[in-house]
Amino acid sequence: MSSIQTDVRNFVAENFLFGDDPESLLNNDSFLETGIIDSTGVLELVSFIEEKYSVEVDDDELIPENLDSIDQLINFIESKLKELQ
């Protein structure tokens, strides 16, 4: 498991699962479809990404393709980090 995956999974488990088994969340489960994260949760998630990885998430990047599952978050964070190099 990559450190990004571990960080994201731990953040989601601690802030949104509220006692649900974190292992039951698959990496490709949609946060919105499963009801794990709502629109306010998306803002918390974006704040976490910006603080943890020192990247800026632009308004036009606030789309499900970037933020709606652990896998999508990993890909998005990795692409933002590559932009910094």
C-alpha positions as CSV (number, residue, x, y, z in Angstrom):
1,M,0.0,0.0,0.0
2,S,1.4,3.4,-1.0
3,S,1.8,6.1,1.6
4,I,-0.7,8.3,-0.3
5,Q,-3.2,5.4,-0.2
6,T,-2.5,4.9,3.5
7,D,-2.9,8.6,4.2
8,V,-6.2,8.9,2.2
9,R,-7.7,5.8,3.6
10,N,-6.8,6.8,7.2
11,F,-8.3,10.3,6.7
12,V,-11.5,8.9,5.2
13,A,-11.8,6.3,8.0
14,E,-11.2,8.8,10.8
15,N,-13.4,11.6,9.4
16,F,-16.3,9.9,7.6
17,L,-16.8,6.2,8.4
18,F,-17.9,6.8,12.1
19,G,-17.4,3.3,13.4
20,D,-17.9,1.5,10.1
21,D,-15.1,-1.0,9.3
22,P,-12.5,0.8,7.2
23,E,-11.6,-2.5,5.6
24,S,-15.1,-2.7,4.1
25,L,-14.4,0.4,1.9
26,L,-12.9,-0.7,-1.4
27,N,-10.5,1.6,-3.2
28,N,-13.0,2.1,-6.1
29,D,-16.1,2.6,-4.0
30,S,-17.8,5.9,-4.8
31,F,-17.8,8.2,-1.8
32,L,-21.0,10.0,-3.1
33,E,-22.9,6.9,-4.2
34,T,-22.2,5.1,-0.9
35,G,-23.1,8.2,1.1
36,I,-19.7,8.3,2.8
37,I,-18.9,11.9,1.8
38,D,-21.4,14.7,1.1
39,S,-20.6,18.2,-0.4
40,T,-19.3,19.5,2.9
41,G,-17.1,16.4,3.2
42,V,-15.6,17.1,-0.2
43,L,-14.4,20.5,1.2
44,E,-12.8,18.7,4.2
45,L,-11.2,16.3,1.8
46,V,-9.8,19.1,-0.4
47,S,-8.4,20.9,2.7
48,F,-6.7,17.7,3.8
49,I,-5.1,17.2,0.3
50,E,-4.0,20.8,0.1
51,E,-2.4,20.8,3.6
52,K,-0.9,17.3,3.5
53,Y,0.6,17.5,0.1
54,S,1.2,21.3,-0.3
55,V,-0.8,21.4,-3.5
56,E,-3.6,23.7,-4.6
57,V,-6.9,22.2,-5.8
58,D,-8.5,24.5,-8.4
59,D,-12.3,25.0,-8.6
60,D,-12.4,23.3,-11.9
61,E,-10.8,20.2,-10.4
62,L,-13.6,19.7,-7.9
63,I,-15.2,17.0,-9.9
64,P,-16.1,13.3,-9.1
65,E,-13.5,12.1,-11.5
66,N,-10.8,13.5,-9.2
67,L,-12.3,13.1,-5.7
68,D,-15.0,10.3,-5.6
69,S,-13.0,7.3,-4.5
70,I,-9.7,6.3,-2.9
71,D,-8.3,5.3,-6.3
72,Q,-9.4,8.5,-8.0
73,L,-7.9,10.6,-5.1
74,I,-4.5,8.7,-5.4
75,N,-4.4,9.4,-9.1
76,F,-5.3,13.0,-8.6
77,I,-2.8,13.6,-5.8
78,E,0.0,11.9,-7.8
79,S,-0.8,14.1,-10.9
80,K,-0.8,17.3,-8.7
81,L,2.6,16.3,-7.2
82,K,4.0,15.7,-10.7
83,E,3.0,19.2,-11.6
84,L,5.2,20.5,-8.8
85,Q,8.3,18.7,-10.1
